[in-house]
Amino acid sequence: MNKIAESTTALFLFTLGGCIYMAFRSTSLRMFGWFDNLGLHETIMLVRRLLNDIQVPEIIKYCIPDGLWTLSYILFMDAIWSSDVKKQIIFCGIIPFVGASSEVLQYFNLVEGTFDVIDLLCYTIPFVIYLIVKLKV
């Protein structure tokens, strides 16, 4: 995938994850304060009212955005980083590692939150697929 297509795909996936949050998650999240500051409160609330009757599975509401954002990060880092494959892999692995580590630490009650194996998979699967493609295993 060329760098422009990769960056565009990354931006799309990032935006899609944000749209899922905006449409279906609690308005107590920090991002809703940002929307208010940008004067988008009424628009966001209109979209939420239009989508109010749509029931989405919890995995889409709570887990899929993590996977989309992880993949977005990986694609963007891969697009902007040098052609040094080792450096690409290291930088592409930062967010998946942090996300997966956070989930494991939640399991042991070492950080606040609720451990979810699906979240763990959403952080790790995009990186594993990236490694397979990058290393042509």
C-alpha positions in Angstrom: 0.0 0.0 0.0 1.5 3.4 -0.9 2.0 6.1 1.8 -1.0 8.2 0.7 -3.4 5.3 0.6 -2.1 4.0 3.9 -2.4 7.5 5.6 -5.9 8.0 4.1 -7.0 4.5 5.4 -5.5 5.3 8.8 -7.4 8.6 9.0 -10.7 6.9 7.9 -10.3 4.1 10.6 -9.5 6.7 13.3 -12.5 8.7 12.3 -14.8 5.6 12.2 -13.7 4.7 15.8 -14.4 8.3 16.9 -17.8 8.2 15.2 -18.8 5.0 17.1 -17.8 6.7 20.3 -19.7 9.9 19.4 -22.8 8.0 18.4 -23.1 5.4 21.1 -20.9 6.0 24.1 -21.7 8.0 27.3 -21.8 11.8 26.9 -19.7 12.0 30.1 -16.6 11.1 28.1 -14.0 13.9 27.7 -14.5 14.1 23.9 -18.0 15.5 24.4 -16.4 18.4 26.3 -14.2 19.0 23.3 -17.3 19.0 21.0 -18.9 21.5 23.3 -15.8 23.8 23.1 -15.9 23.5 19.3 -19.6 24.5 19.2 -20.6 21.1 18.0 -22.9 20.1 20.9 -26.2 20.5 19.1 -24.9 18.7 15.9 -23.6 15.8 18.0 -26.8 15.5 20.0 -28.9 15.6 16.7 -26.8 12.7 15.4 -27.2 10.8 18.6 -31.0 11.3 18.6 -31.2 10.1 15.0 -29.3 6.9 15.9 -31.0 6.5 19.3 -33.1 3.5 18.2 -30.2 1.6 16.7 -29.0 -1.2 19.1 -25.4 -2.0 18.5 -23.7 -5.0 20.1 -21.4 -4.1 23.0 -18.4 -5.3 21.2 -18.9 -2.6 18.5 -19.6 0.1 21.1 -16.8 -0.8 23.6 -14.1 -2.8 21.8 -14.1 -2.2 18.0 -13.0 1.4 18.4 -9.8 0.2 20.2 -9.0 -2.1 17.3 -9.8 0.6 14.7 -7.5 3.1 16.5 -4.8 0.6 16.9 -4.8 -0.3 13.2 -5.0 3.4 12.3 -1.9 4.1 14.4 0.0 1.1 12.9 -0.9 2.2 9.3 0.1 5.8 10.0 3.4 4.9 11.6 4.1 2.5 8.8 3.4 5.3 6.3 5.5 8.0 7.9 8.4 6.0 9.2 11.6 5.3 7.3 12.0 2.2 5.1 14.0 0.6 8.0 11.7 -2.4 8.7 13.0 -2.9 12.3 12.2 0.7 13.1 8.8 0.5 11.5 8.0 -2.6 13.6 9.2 -1.0 16.8 7.3 2.2 16.3 4.2 0.4 15.0 4.2 -1.8 18.1 4.2 1.0 20.7 0.4 1.5 20.9 -0.5 -2.2 20.6 2.0 -2.9 23.4 0.7 -0.1 25.7 -2.9 -1.1 25.1 -2.3 -4.8 25.6 -0.2 -4.1 28.7 -3.0 -1.9 30.1 -5.5 -4.8 29.7 -3.1 -7.3 31.4 -2.5 -4.9 34.2 -6.3 -4.4 34.6 -6.6 -8.2 35.0 -4.2 -8.1 37.9 -5.9 -4.9 39.3 -2.7 -3.0 39.0 -4.4 -0.2 36.9 -7.9 1.0 37.0 -10.4 -0.5 34.6 -12.1 -3.7 33.6 -10.1 -6.4 31.9 -11.7 -7.5 28.7 -10.2 -10.3 26.5 -11.8 -8.8 23.4 -10.1 -5.5 24.1 -6.8 -7.4 24.4 -7.5 -9.0 21.1 -8.3 -5.7 19.5 -4.9 -4.4 20.5 -2.9 -7.4 19.5 -4.5 -8.8 16.4 -3.9 -5.7 14.2 -0.2 -5.8 15.2 0.1 -9.6 14.6 -1.4 -9.2 11.1 0.9 -6.3 10.5 3.9 -8.4 11.5 2.8 -11.2 9.2 2.4 -8.9 6.3 5.5 -6.9 7.0 7.8 -9.9 7.5 5.9 -12.0 4.8 5.9 -15.0 7.2 
